Amino acid sequence: MGGFAGEAAPRDAAGGVMPAGDATLGEGRTAAQAGAAVEGGTAMADGGRMPGGSSVTLRAATAADVPALAAVAERGYRAGFAGILDAAVLDMQDRAGFAHRFAAAWPRLAVAEMDGSLAGFCLVSPPRLDMLFVDPGFTRRGLGAALLRQAEAMGARELECFRDNAAALGFYARQGWHPLSAHRRDFLGAGRDFLILARQGAQDISAPNSRWPSASQASLSQ
């Protein structure tokens, strides 16, 4: 869900995950106790249980995770944006392309593992949530909500989402994220409408449009 500010590749609109429900994680621990930390020393929840009894671990990504991350991104992208983007556009976002991006971006990624498998991830460039995906085989188990909370702990306060991605918008609304502004920009050769979402109650969002340049923008009433 989201893009890579400052990279040559087009930003991907956050909104590829369509989970439901919430996660039940263990109490937060220090980075040393959890055994993993993201940039800035943000501790990760670890060893929790999801609804249904499956175990979940949130941890910082490593370079060794890149191939698995790319596979999850490819599957999640195609499942999440089917019906929004044409098949030809979806085919442009393939595993090799994601692997190339993650080769540099992995220090800003957190991953979710469920029952020993890498099941999802989030990418954060504070204050932006650049990307959040759950593998289609692990949706509707609360992983999306767990990853979103982790992204918030990593400094995420805003994200960009396709305006017509109703499933993602509904998910974010349930988690307390709401539209802040709207704009239209080029996305892989075609004009697309987007919304900027912000976490309800966030106090450090200022001039969000300056971080999301576009040809046309409009503020949304709160």
Secondary structure, DSSP 8 states (H G I E B T S, - for coil): ----TTSSS----S------S--B------HHHHT-B-TT--B---SEE-TTS-EEEEEE--GGGHHHHHHHHHHHHHHHHBTTB-HHHHHHS-HHHHHHHHHHHGGGEEEEEETTEEEEEEEEETTEEEEEEE-GGG-SSSHHHHHHHHHHHTT--EEEEETT-HHHHHHHHHTTEEEEEEEEEEETTEEEEEEEEEETT-S----GGGGS--SEEEE---
